[in-house]
Every structure is written in C-alpha cells, then in structure tokens.
Amino acid sequence: MNFFEIFNDEKFYTTPIIKDGENIYSLSDIRKFVFPLYKNLTENATNNVLINTDNIFDFFIFLIASIYADKEIYIADNKRISLMSDIKYIELKKLSREKKEGEISPHINLDKIYINLFTSGTTGVPKKIQKSVSNILYEAKDIYEECIKAFFAKKAYIQSTSVIYHMFDLTVHIFLVLYNPLYLALSAKRVNYPEDIKDEILISTPSFLDKIKKYSIIPDKNLKVILSAGDKLNKETFSYIENSGVKVFDIYGCSEFGVIGYKDDFNNDYMKTFNSVRLIKKGKSVYIKSPYFINNEDILSDDTEIKDERHFILKKRTDRILKIQEKRISASEIEGLILKSGFVDDVYCFKFEDKLACLLVLNKKGEEIYLKKGKINLVKILKADVLKNSEIAPQKWRVLHEIIKTETGKISKDKIEELFNINLTFPYIKNIKKESDYAKIELIFPYFANFFKGHFENMPILPGVVQLYFAKFYIKNLFDLELDFASAKKIKFSRIIKPDIIIELEMKKKDDEIIYVYKKDDIIYSSGAFYIKRESDL
C-alpha cells in the first residue's frame, strides 16, 4: 500500500514516516503538519506551486500538501528560479511547522498531478522535465522490487548525499518512501561526510563513494544497501564497499526517462533493465519504452548494445561534440587519446573561451615528469600524442588531484571553469584528508609555478599573499565557506617556504573562525585564521 492509500486510514496513523534528527514523525504527525498548508493552498486560486528548500523535512510536507491540494508542482533552487520567469506560482520556502487537525480530501488523481524540475538532462541545455506523480511512483516501485525488497524484513530508513531538486534523488529518496511507507522511512539528515551515514539505505554518487574507498573508511554497521547514480561507478570502489558487507547497485538512467538499468555484479559486462523498461532496436537507433515518463517511448541517444530483452551494454554516453577553431571535435575522443598516454588517471576536456581546455589527474609516471621536468614538458608530450590522431589538441591545461563533480556525481563545469579563470599555477596535491571540521592537504608548490618568478632571483620563495590565497581557496572548496581576505586575522609567517618540498596545509573549523597552518614535520611555516560570517552579520 502506498502513502496515498494509507494517508486517511486511522489504523496506519502510528506508522513512522520521517526521522529528523532525534525526532521520529508518524503518519499522524505528518497529517497535522500538512493540514494547515493544504488548507491555505486549496483556498489560493494560483494553480502552480514552487518548492524551493534544501530542508528535507520541509520539502516532504510541501510536496504532500501540494499533491492533496491538486496543484502543479515545480521544484527549483535559487539558481533555477530564473527559468520560471513566465510562470505565476506560490513559492514554498520555509515551513511554519504549525500543527493542526483537519480533514484532507482523499480524492486525488495521481495521473493528473504533475511535477516539474529544471535540469540539463542529456542535452546540456537547461530545460523543464515534467512527470506525473504516477510516473514517479511506478519507477519507485520497480527500484524497490529489484534493489531493496530482498534485503529488509522490517523498517529501513533512507539517507542521501544528493539534492532534492534532481530527479534521481526525488525518486529514490522521497518516492521510495511514498511507494512503500510500511517498510521504508525517510531520514531528513543530509549526508555530507561518510561519518554522517547512520541508516540502512544510502542514495549517493560515484564521486562521494570514491572518497570512502580512497580514505579506507569502513561503512557504518547499519548500512546495508547503496544506490549509486550520476556516472559510472569505479570497479575498485564497488569491490571495496561490497567487501565491507554492503550491497551496491550502480544505476544508469537520465532525468528525462528515469532509471533505465543497473549493475550489481562488476564481473558481468551487462546491465539489467528495470522490470518495466524495454530497449528496442529500430534501424540504427535504440528506443526506450517505460512507464516512468509521460511519453512512454523515446529515442535513447547513448550508445548501447542490446543482448536480449532485459540485458544491454552501455558502451558510452552521448559524445560531447565541440566546435573549436571552426572544426567539430569529440571531447570524449580527445580524452581517450590523453588517457592512452600512460601518464594520466583521469581527464576532462571542454570548450573555454573558444579554446579546448583540459583538466588532468596524473598517475605516478605523469607526476614524476610534471614535478621533475615541469608542466610545459608534460603538456608537450600529451599534445604530441593527441595530434597524431586529431587536428585539435587542448590549448589550456590544469592539473588537479581529482575531477571536480557536483553533489549528484556529474562534472561540475562551473567550478572547473572558475579554475581556468585563475591566473596562478596551482600547487600539486599529493593527498587530502577531510572530516567535518578538519582537513589536511599534502601539497607541493612546484619550482616552475608563475608566482616564483621574480620572487626572488636565484632564491625562489613562496610569497605570503600566495599562501593566504590558497588557504582561502581550499577552505572555500573543502568546507563550502564564502570568505573574504578582509576577514583574515592572526597572520604569521615563521619560516620561508621553498619550491618542490612536500608541505602540509591544515585547516580547523572552530566556533566562528577557521584556522589554517602550513607546516612540515611539526615545524610551522605560517599560520592564520579567517572569520566565518554568520547570518546575523549579513
């Protein structure tokens, strides 16, 4: 029985639905939160509701009230609201937490209540994606039957590292509970760090799971199942987590069509379609047929090889075709050529200011050339390899410790472009350790870095302003804190930092400040702190 079938039935009122911190809210509690909002919405003639909140508890109440009020629902964060400029809507942003008893209409047609999100989908261009509540419940049903049901005989809670205004998180975090509230409940605590995982089911992304493997974190004993989506899961990460006793499902899908298939055994090349999904070959094209989206059938642009009715190989996602110097090139193909060099673990190419830009993650061989012979010599080698098979090679290059990704595991192009706008050579990162209020980076400021030029001739020294800049930069990226240089305090330079040595940058968040220290073998080279602005300061 789904949530809407039990919502008005008193015998299910004690059923736990949401855990928010230490508080567990039953169906009866949810009804009392929903009623006052439902009443206000039904009295408002505006048909459209915009849900704009990162609070999972508030989101759940907003969603249920809007469905029962028979409104068309839009889900968008502040970045996407501009896409609704021609739509009149009621915005739901912060729940009043008012509780009140009252009658809520049981008569709703879930086929005719629509949910709209704004996402780049498979095209890279922001657009509206619309699904009915029934579409998403049908999708949640199949996910439950194939990935969840066999592992739980009693109530299990679902946590997520993702964000609600993406279709996958909405489906598997929220709608799994709506499909089967008798066996599943929602955990409203967002997972930001591995130590936040406390529940039985985790919704996550490859980029988050890679960190569990990278830092040898042992998953919490309660965790039984992980559903990962957003990109292909690394085989080593998959094996590491499964060896910890956790079942992992690597899910393939897209925002427009929903989930398509999954892999739960990395020794098998084939993915299995979800129960209601069919991939059909028509001429040179592959079509997807599924009840998870309104049209039920559409062309699948990704390159797939169909084995039989339920099995396929995802050969590659749609090529990213770029126009550079009046020539059309495949970014995916250029990345493949660079990977073949033997110096690179990961690579991402994109168009930046009409040039082809490239972000590299080096392996041990690449690191040795980069640090001993310099970036210019490494780039020469890589360019030469690319130009053997392509008319165009990347013209702008950056070296990082990992490809930056979003919370949903997709490439974070905005943050990557931001790096290419910075006219500084980045330090080479050997290792990063990250906890909720603490981080440590082992890094090298290479001799060839542009900030050593002229500072000083024959005796290069790392400028203090560069030390301050990168302390601020890594604090912002690791702790998601907006700081300004005016808030810097207690700055002290104790020793000079020379090029090509491994140095540690430690960052500790404490009360209203974050302290940073550059040190090596317990010898402090420089230190300082940044004041963290509170909301009351704004």
ZAMARGU-4260 file (C-alpha; in steps of 0.2 Angstrom, whole numbers, plus 5000, padded with zeros to 4 digits):
<rodrens>
0) 5000/5000/5000 | 5007/5017/4995 | 5007/5033/5005 | 4992/5040/4997 | 4982/5024/5000
5) 4985/5024/5019 | 4985/5043/5022 | 4967/5044/5028 | 4967/5027/5036 | 4967/5029/5055
10) 4974/5011/5058 | 4991/5017/5050 | 4992/5033/5059 | 5007/5027/5071 | 5017/5022/5056
15) 5034/5031/5056 | 5037/5041/5041 | 5051/5053/5044 | 5066/5054/5056 | 5073/5072/5058
20) 5087/5072/5070 | 5082/5063/5086 | 5063/5065/5082 | 5053/5052/5073 | 5037/5058/5065
25) 5022/5046/5062 | 5009/5047/5048 | 4998/5056/5061 | 5011/5069/5064 | 5013/5072/5045
30) 4994/5074/5043 | 4995/5088/5056 | 5009/5097/5048 | 5001/5095/5031 | 4983/5101/5035
35) 4986/5120/5038 | 4997/5121/5022 | 4984/5111/5012 | 4970/5122/5018 | 4980/5138/5013
40) 4984/5130/4996 | 4966/5125/4992 | 4960/5142/4996 | 4973/5150/4984 | 4967/5151/4965
45) 4985/5150/4959 | 4987/5133/4951 | 5006/5132/4952 | 5017/5129/4967 | 5036/5131/4968
50) 5045/5121/4981 | 5062/5130/4985 | 5070/5122/5000 | 5085/5112/5005 | 5077/5106/5021
55) 5071/5088/5018 | 5058/5088/5031 | 5050/5104/5025 | 5051/5098/5007 | 5041/5082/5011
60) 5027/5092/5019 | 5027/5104/5005 | 5026/5090/4992 | 5012/5081/5001 | 5001/5096/5004
65) 5003/5102/4986 | 4998/5085/4979 | 4982/5084/4990 | 4978/5102/4985 | 4979/5097/4967
70) 4992/5109/4962 | 5005/5108/4948 | 5022/5107/4957 | 5038/5115/4952 | 5054/5110/4961
75) 5069/5123/4959 | 5083/5130/4969 | 5088/5148/4968 | 5099/5146/4953 | 5084/5138/4943
80) 5070/5150/4948 | 5075/5162/4933 | 5069/5148/4922 | 5051/5151/4929 | 5050/5170/4924
85) 5034/5167/4914 | 5025/5156/4927 | 5014/5163/4941 | 5017/5152/4956 | 5015/5151/4975
90) 5033/5149/4982 | 5035/5137/4997 | 5052/5141/5005 | 5051/5138/5024 | 5038/5128/5034
95) 5030/5137/5048 | 5029/5120/5057 | 5012/5124/5063 | 5002/5108/5068 | 4983/5106/5066
100) 4970/5093/5065 | 4958/5093/5050 | 4950/5084/5035 | 4961/5081/5020 | 4952/5076/5004
105) 4956/5058/4999 | 4950/5061/4981 | 4966/5064/4971 | 4971/5058/4953 | 4989/5055/4954
110) 4990/5053/4935 | 4985/5071/4933 | 4996/5079/4946 | 5012/5084/4938 | 5029/5088/4945
115) 5042/5099/4935 | 5060/5100/4938 | 5073/5110/4928 | 5089/5100/4923 | 5102/5099/4909
120) 5096/5081/4906 | 5106/5073/4891 | 5107/5089/4881 | 5117/5100/4892 | 5104/5114/4889
125) 5093/5118/4904 | 5075/5113/4901 | 5059/5108/4910 | 5056/5090/4913 | 5038/5085/4918
130) 5032/5069/4925 | 5016/5064/4934 | 5016/5058/4952 | 5010/5041/4945 | 5026/5040/4933
135) 5037/5043/4948 | 5028/5030/4959 | 5029/5017/4946 | 5048/5020/4945 | 5050/5019/4964
140) 5040/5003/4964 | 5052/4994/4952 | 5068/5001/4961 | 5060/4994/4977 | 5056/4977/4970
145) 5073/4975/4962 | 5086/4984/4973 | 5078/4985/4991 | 5065/4972/4995 | 5076/4957/4997
150) 5087/4965/5010 | 5074/4971/5023 | 5061/4962/5033 | 5057/4977/5044 | 5058/4996/5043
155) 5073/5004/5035 | 5077/5022/5034 | 5084/5031/5018 | 5098/5044/5018 | 5105/5053/5003
160) 5121/5063/4999 | 5112/5071/4984 | 5100/5086/4982 | 5081/5085/4981 | 5079/5096/4965
165) 5087/5082/4955 | 5075/5069/4948 | 5085/5054/4954 | 5086/5060/4972 | 5067/5064/4971
170) 5063/5047/4965 | 5074/5036/4976 | 5075/5047/4992 | 5057/5053/4993 | 5046/5042/4982
175) 5053/5026/4988 | 5045/5030/5005 | 5029/5036/4996 | 5028/5019/4987 | 5031/5009/5002
180) 5029/5018/5019 | 5026/5002/5029 | 5043/4996/5026 | 5053/5012/5022 | 5055/5029/5030
185) 5064/5045/5026 | 5079/5051/5035 | 5080/5070/5034 | 5098/5072/5039 | 5108/5075/5023
190) 5124/5065/5022 | 5139/5077/5019 | 5153/5066/5026 | 5155/5047/5027 | 5153/5048/5046
195) 5135/5055/5044 | 5129/5038/5037 | 5119/5031/5051 | 5104/5022/5041 | 5101/5006/5032
200) 5100/5013/5014 | 5111/5026/5006 | 5107/5036/4990 | 5124/5043/4983 | 5135/5046/4968
205) 5152/5039/4962 | 5162/5054/4967 | 5156/5053/4985 | 5158/5034/4986 | 5176/5035/4979
210) 5181/5045/4994 | 5175/5031/5005 | 5187/5019/4996 | 5201/5032/4994 | 5202/5036/5013
215) 5199/5017/5018 | 5183/5022/5028 | 5173/5007/5035 | 5154/5010/5031 | 5143/5011/5046
220) 5137/4994/5053 | 5118/4999/5049 | 5121/5002/5031 | 5115/4988/5020 | 5111/4995/5003
225) 5119/5009/4992 | 5110/5015/4976 | 5123/5025/4966 | 5119/5035/4950 | 5125/5050/4941
230) 5140/5042/4932 | 5149/5025/4931 | 5155/5018/4947 | 5173/5014/4948 | 5176/4995/4949
235) 5188/4996/4964 | 5176/5007/4974 | 5162/4994/4970 | 5173/4980/4976 | 5179/4989/4992
240) 5162/4993/4998 | 5154/4976/4994 | 5169/4968/5004 | 5163/4979/5018 | 5146/4969/5018
245) 5136/4982/5009 | 5126/4978/4993 | 5129/4991/4979 | 5118/4995/4964 | 5126/5005/4950
250) 5111/5013/4942 | 5111/5020/4924 | 5097/5032/4919 | 5093/5050/4915 | 5082/5064/4921
255) 5070/5063/4906 | 5067/5044/4906 | 5071/5040/4924 | 5081/5024/4929 | 5085/5013/4914
260) 5096/4999/4921 | 5108/4993/4934 | 5123/4983/4938 | 5126/4974/4954 | 5140/4962/4949
265) 5155/4971/4941 | 5162/4954/4934 | 5147/4955/4921 | 5148/4967/4907 | 5130/4968/4905
270) 5117/4980/4914 | 5100/4973/4918 | 5085/4984/4913 | 5072/4988/4927 | 5057/4977/4926
275) 5046/4989/4916 | 5059/4996/4905 | 5062/4989/4887 | 5076/4994/4875 | 5071/4992/4857
280) 5082/4992/4841 | 5074/5001/4827 | 5086/5003/4812 | 5102/5011/4819 | 5093/5019/4834
285) 5088/5012/4851 | 5072/5017/4859 | 5067/5016/4877 | 5049/5011/4882 | 5045/5014/4900
290) 5030/5020/4911 | 5042/5031/4921 | 5039/5046/4909 | 5024/5054/4901 | 5028/5050/4883
295) 5032/5031/4887 | 5043/5029/4872 | 5058/5040/4865 | 5074/5038/4857 | 5089/5034/4868
300) 5104/5044/4862 | 5118/5034/4872 | 5127/5021/4863 | 5120/5004/4869 | 5122/4986/4863
305) 5107/4975/4867 | 5110/4957/4872 | 5091/4952/4875 | 5075/4959/4882 | 5082/4963/4899
310) 5101/4965/4896 | 5112/4978/4887 | 5130/4985/4887 | 5131/5004/4890 | 5146/5007/4878
315) 5147/5026/4881 | 5136/5041/4884 | 5132/5053/4870 | 5148/5061/4863 | 5151/5079/4868
320) 5154/5087/4851 | 5163/5104/4852 | 5166/5117/4839 | 5184/5123/4841 | 5193/5134/4828
325) 5178/5130/4815 | 5181/5112/4817 | 5169/5099/4826 | 5178/5088/4838 | 5173/5075/4851
330) 5179/5079/4868 | 5176/5061/4873 | 5188/5055/4859 | 5202/5068/4864 | 5200/5062/4882
335) 5203/5044/4876 | 5219/5049/4867 | 5226/5058/4883 | 5222/5043/4894 | 5231/5031/4882
340) 5247/5042/4885 | 5250/5032/4901 | 5253/5047/4912 | 5235/5051/4917 | 5222/5043/4928
345) 5208/5054/4923 | 5204/5068/4911 | 5191/5081/4907 | 5190/5092/4891 | 5178/5106/4887
350) 5177/5122/4877 | 5183/5138/4887 | 5184/5155/4878 | 5184/5147/4861 | 5198/5136/4865
355) 5199/5117/4870 | 5204/5116/4889 | 5209/5101/4898 | 5209/5096/4916 | 5221/5082/4921
360) 5223/5070/4936 | 5241/5062/4934 | 5246/5045/4939 | 5264/5041/4946 | 5273/5042/4929
365) 5264/5058/4925 | 5268/5066/4942 | 5286/5062/4940 | 5288/5071/4924 | 5277/5085/4930
370) 5287/5088/4946 | 5305/5085/4938 | 5303/5092/4921 | 5289/5104/4923 | 5271/5107/4916
375) 5277/5113/4899 | 5287/5097/4895 | 5272/5086/4901 | 5260/5096/4890 | 5272/5094/4875
380) 5271/5075/4877 | 5252/5074/4879 | 5249/5087/4864 | 5260/5077/4853 | 5251/5061/4857
385) 5234/5069/4853 | 5239/5077/4837 | 5244/5060/4830 | 5225/5057/4828 | 5217/5074/4830
390) 5218/5091/4821 | 5215/5099/4838 | 5224/5097/4854 | 5220/5106/4871 | 5227/5124/4872
395) 5224/5127/4891 | 5229/5114/4904 | 5226/5112/4923 | 5232/5098/4934 | 5222/5094/4949
400) 5220/5079/4961 | 5203/5075/4955 | 5190/5080/4943 | 5178/5091/4952 | 5160/5085/4952
405) 5143/5090/4959 | 5133/5083/4973 | 5125/5071/4960 | 5141/5065/4954 | 5141/5075/4937
410) 5155/5085/4931 | 5155/5102/4939 | 5158/5113/4924 | 5155/5129/4933 | 5169/5126/4946
415) 5181/5119/4933 | 5179/5135/4923 | 5182/5145/4938 | 5199/5137/4940 | 5204/5141/4922
420) 5200/5160/4926 | 5213/5160/4940 | 5230/5166/4933 | 5240/5156/4946 | 5249/5139/4945
425) 5240/5128/4957 | 5250/5118/4969 | 5252/5099/4966 | 5242/5089/4978 | 5248/5073/4985
430) 5234/5069/4997 | 5219/5076/5005 | 5211/5071/5022 | 5194/5078/5025 | 5182/5077/5040
435) 5168/5088/5045 | 5178/5102/5054 | 5195/5097/5049 | 5205/5095/5033 | 5224/5092/5029
440) 5232/5093/5012 | 5249/5087/5007 | 5255/5098/4993 | 5270/5104/4983 | 5272/5122/4976
445) 5282/5117/4960 | 5298/5127/4955 | 5290/5131/4938 | 5275/5140/4946 | 5272/5158/4939
450) 5272/5165/4957 | 5290/5161/4960 | 5296/5171/4945 | 5305/5187/4952 | 5302/5181/4970
455) 5317/5181/4971 | 5331/5179/4958 | 5342/5163/4962 | 5332/5160/4978 | 5314/5157/4975
460) 5302/5160/4990 | 5283/5157/4991 | 5275/5174/4993 | 5265/5177/5008 | 5250/5183/4998
465) 5250/5166/4988 | 5250/5156/5004 | 5235/5167/5010 | 5226/5165/4993 | 5227/5146/4993
470) 5222/5144/5011 | 5206/5154/5007 | 5204/5144/4991 | 5205/5127/4999 | 5194/5132/5014
475) 5181/5138/5002 | 5181/5122/4992 | 5183/5109/5006 | 5171/5117/5019 | 5159/5127/5006
480) 5163/5143/5015 | 5162/5160/5007 | 5177/5170/5015 | 5185/5187/5010 | 5203/5192/5013
485) 5197/5206/5024 | 5191/5193/5037 | 5209/5186/5038 | 5217/5188/5055 | 5232/5182/5066
490) 5243/5180/5050 | 5260/5175/5055 | 5275/5170/5043 | 5288/5160/5053 | 5299/5152/5040
495) 5301/5153/5021 | 5293/5140/5010 | 5304/5134/4996 | 5298/5126/4980 | 5297/5107/4977
500) 5295/5102/4995 | 5280/5092/5002 | 5271/5104/5014 | 5255/5101/5024 | 5241/5114/5024
505) 5230/5110/5040 | 5213/5118/5042 | 5202/5118/5058 | 5185/5125/5059 | 5181/5131/5077
510) 5167/5142/5083 | 5166/5157/5072 | 5183/5155/5064 | 5193/5143/5053 | 5212/5142/5057
515) 5225/5137/5044 | 5243/5131/5046 | 5257/5127/5034 | 5269/5115/5042 | 5281/5101/5039
520) 5286/5088/5052 | 5278/5099/5065 | 5288/5114/5060 | 5276/5129/5057 | 5280/5139/5042
525) 5265/5151/5043 | 5248/5152/5050 | 5232/5162/5051 | 5213/5162/5053 | 5198/5168/5044
530) 5182/5175/5052 | 5167/5165/5047 | 5152/5176/5044 | 5136/5172/5052 | 5119/5176/5046
535) 5117/5189/5059 | 5132/5198/5051 | 5124/5199/5034
</rodrens>
